[in-house]
Amino acid sequence: MHHATDNRPEAPSPHRPATLLAMGPGIAERLLSDDRRTRLAQLARTDPHLVAHDLHAPEFAAALAEAEVLLTCWGATPLTPDILARAPKLRAVVHAAGSVKHHITPACWERGLAVSSAAGANALPVAEYTLAAILFAGKHVARAARTYRGLDGSDHDWRTDLHTSGNYRRTVGIVGASRIGRRVIELLAPFDVHTLLYDPYVTPAEAARLGVEPTDLLTLCTRSTIVSVHAPQLPETRHMIGAAQLAAMPDGATLINTSRGSLVDESALLGHLESGRLDAVLDVTDPEVPPPGSAFYTLPNVLLTPHLAGSFGNELHRMADHALAELERYAAGVPFAEAVRPDVLDHSA
């Protein structure tokens, strides 16, 4: 605050870009707490309570026509040429979630829009879930819990039953050095595990910097007792964990999938699960919700979760904070910290 005796020049007023929230129903209420809505209103010219669930709807036409920035999240309307034609002032999209592939179209890049993503913020809870799954898998926690529950207090020789459990010098295979895969590698660093990595885009020098041993996918599956999938969903990654890779995994090994269900040949996986040869932690499936009667619901050696590894609950606030920080950068004329580049999208999530 300047006093009358302060002769310093007034700082220029920061640019407050006209900003429209665009995301699916019910998301903004969970994404933006009251203090974050207040922060948004300070950074931008916006109605922080107006949320465009469908940018085709006429009630959002006026706000879309004036918007310089779209603040998007899950369920955002794809920005097709007809939508962009109704947004002549649009210059940037700040996405408060991970992948932008659902709504950022080639027309956005042709228009020259600046795009930011909170993929880095969303990667953190996925990596935390994965770390927990790896450590529990190494200790055979789920298997022991099932056995213990069925004993009803009777004696059991746990030392013999769990003689292969433990995380000391266990070999863990990471498939894909994505943001999440790299964060999992970082989280594993304090533990006495040996980490293998399969990623065709990672050079030996970069693998050395990451502290992992690079290898081909079949070798990774052969040597790892825990395999965690973090590759993006692309045409060439469909069923990359297929019959040969699953057959190569050692007896008693665990497959963890927090990426996309299509990366795993689930029909081949089911054979190994039904025989009890492998265990699985599946946060994603193909289709995303298994059909009624799927064995995934009942197999005792499958931990099935409803795509909850990503941001849920208060973790949405991390993505909101990231998006607001990006909006502040844009308003100050500073490049995005997490800018999305179209050339990178070809081999990322």
N, C-alpha and C positions, 0 to 999 in steps of 0.2 A: 504494500500500500504506500503510495507516495504522499508525503506531507507538503505543506505549502512552501517550506524552505528547501525542498529537494529539487534541484535544478536539472536532474537527469531527465533525458527525453523519455517520453512514454514508450513502452514496448509496443510494437505493432500488434494489433488484435490478431489472434490466431484464426486461420481459416476454419470455419465450421461447415463442413460439406453437408449438403442435403442428403439424408440417409434414410433408407426404407428397409425395415425388417421384412425378410421373405423366407418363410420356412413353414413346415407342416403344422397342423393344429396341435395345440397343447405344448409345443416345444419351447416357445419363448418364455412361458410361465416358469418352466423348470430351469431354463438357461440363465435368465436374468432376474436376480434378486432385486429388491427395491433399490439398494445402494448402487447396483450395476446399471439399472435404468436411469438413475440420477446421473451417474458418470457418463452414460451414453448421451443424455440430453446436454451435458456440459460440452462434450466433444463435437456434437453434430447438431444441425438443424433437423429435428425429427420429432415425430410423435412416438415416444417409446412404447406406447400401448397399441399402436396401429401395427398389425402384423398381416402381411399379404400372404395368405395361404395359397392363393391361386392368382398369379399375375395376369391371367386372362380375364379375371373378373372386373367388370366395369367400375366397381366401387374403389378400386386401387389405381385407376387410370391416371388421375391427377397427381398422386404421389409418385407414381412411376415416371411420369413425364418430367418431374422436377428432380428426380433422384440422381445424384452424382455418384453415390455409393450404395450398393446393396449389401446389407449384413445378412448372410444366409446361414442356414443350418440344415439338418436333415429335413427332407421333404420339400426342398425348394423347387420351384417351377423351373424346368429346363429353359435356358436362355437362348431360345431359337431366334432366327432372324426376325420373325414377326414381333416377338417380345422386345427385342433390341430396337426395332423401328419405333416402338412406343416409348423408348427411353433415350431420347436424343442427347441428354446431358450425362448419361452414365459413363463413368470413367474407371470404376474399380469395383471389385467384388471381394468382400472380406468374409470368408467362410469359417464359421465357428464350429467346425467339425473336421473330419479327416478327409477322405477322398472327395475331389470336386468333379469326378467323372460323370456323376449323375446330371449335373445342371450346367456345367461349363462346356459349351459346344464349340465346334470349329469357328462359328461366327463370332464368338467372343474374342478369339485370337486375331481374327481378321479385323475386328474393330479396334484392336490394340488395347483392350482392357487390361488393367493391372489386377492380378488375382493373388489372394493370400489364403492360406489354409492353416488350420489348427491341428494338422496331422501330427506334428511333434508333441503337442499337448495330449492328444488322444492316444498317442503311442504309449504313454507312461503307464496308465492302468492296465493296458493289455500286457505289457512287459511284466508288471507286478503280478498279475494273475498267472502268467507263464512261469515266473520264478517259483511261485508257490506250488504250482502243479509239478514242476521239475523236482523240487525238494521233497514233496509228498510222494511222488512216484518213486524216487530213489529210496525212500524209507519204507516203501510198500504200505503206506498208511491206509489206503482204501481197502486193500486186501485184508490187512490185519483187523481193521474195524469190522468188516463183514464177519470174519471168523469169530472175533470176540463177542459180537452181538449174538451169535448163534450158540455160544457155549453155555449161556445161562449160569455162569458162575463155576462151571466145572474146570478142572485143571487142563493145562495145555502146555506143550513144550515149545515155548516161543523162540528160544534160542536156535532150536533146530529148524522151526518153521520159517524163521526170518534170517536164515544164515546168509542169504544172498542180498539182504537189504543194506542200506547205508549209502552215503554220498561221498565217502572218501575215495578220491581218484576214480570216480565214475566217469565214463565217457558219454558226453551229451552231444548230440548232433543238431546243429541249427541249419535249417533249410531256408536260405534267403537272408541277405544282409540288408533288409529293409530298415526303416527307422525303428520298427519294433524289434526286428532281429538284432540290430546293433545295441539297442538298449538292453535286451536280454543278455547279450554277451557282456555288457558292462556290469549288470547286476550279478552275473555269475562269477565275476573276477575275484571277489573275496573268498570264494569257496574252493576247496581242493577237488575240483573236477577238471577233466581234460575236455576241451571244447573243439569239436570239428565243425567246419563250415563248408556248405556247398552254395556257391553263388558264382555263376559264370562271369559276372561283371567285376568281381573283386580280384585284384592282382595279388600275386604272392607277397609283394611288399606291403600292400594294404592289410592283408591277412596277418602279417607279422605285427603291424602296428595295433591291430585289434586284439592280438594275443590268442589267435586261433590257428588251428591246423587246417589249411584248405585241402579239399579232397573232392572226388566225384561223388555223385549222389548214391550210387550203388555201394561204394565203399563206406560212405557215411552210415548207411542203413545197416551194413554188415557189422560195423564196429561199435555202434552206439546202442546202449540199452535204453536210452530215452531219445526220441526224435521229435523235435518241435518245428512246426511248419510256419514260416513267416514270409513266403513268397507272395507276390501280387497275383491277382486273378487276371490272367491273360490267356488268349487262345493256346499259346504254347505251354502254359503251365497246367492245363486241364489234365487231371489224373497223373500228375507228375509223381505222386506216391501211388504207384500202381502195383500190379500183382508181383512183379519181379522185386521191387523195393520192399514190399511187405514180407515176401518170403525170405528175403535176406536178413530181416531183423531177427535178433536172437530170441530164443524162447524166454518168455517172461518180460520182454521189452514193452515199453509204453510209447504210443504215438499220441502226441499232443497237437491239436489243430485249433488255432485261434485266428486263422487267416480267412479262408473261404472253403466251403464244403467241396466245391468242384475240383480242388487240388488233389483230393484223395479219391481213389477208386473205391467207393464205399461197398460195392458188392464184393470185391476182393477182400476188403478189410473185415467184413462180417464173417467170412469163413474162419479167419484167424481168431476173431473174438468169440465166436460160438464154440470153437474147439477149446477155448481157454488159453491158447498159446500166447496171445498178445493181450495187453490192456490198452485202453484208450481214454483220453480226456478230450472231449469234443465240445467246443463252444460254438461251432458252426457245423452245419450239415448241408447236404444237397438232396432235396430242397431244404431251404432254411429251417422250416419246421418239419421234422420227420412225419411221414403220414401215419395215421392211426394204425396200430398194430406193429409198428416198426420194432425190431428187436433192440434198437438203441435204448428204448424206454425201459426194458426189463433186464438186459444183460447185467449180471453182477459186476463184471469187470470193465464197465463203461461208466465214466462220470460224464453225464450229459448236462450241459448248462445252456440257457436260452440266449446265447450271444450277449453275455453280460460282461465279457472281459473288457470291452471298450468302456467309454465314459458313461457312468450311471450316477444317479443321486448327486452328491456334492461335487463329483468329478466334472460335471457339466460346467461348474463355475470356473474351473481351470481353463476350459476352452473359451468361455466368455471373457475371462480376463485377458487371454491371449488376443482375442479378436478386438477388444477395446484398445489394447496396446498397439495393435496394427492400425486401427482407425486413427489413433493419436499420431502415429508416424505419418500416415497419409496426410492428415490435416496440417502437419508441420512441413510437408514437402520432402519427407525422408523416405527412402525406399523401404518396402516391407522387409521385415526380418525373415519371414517365411514365405517368400514369393514363390508361386507355382510357375514353372516354365513348361511350355507345351512339349518340348523335346524330351523332357524327363518323364512325362506322363505315359510315354509309350512303353516303359518298362517299370512302372510303379503302380501302386494301388490307386 
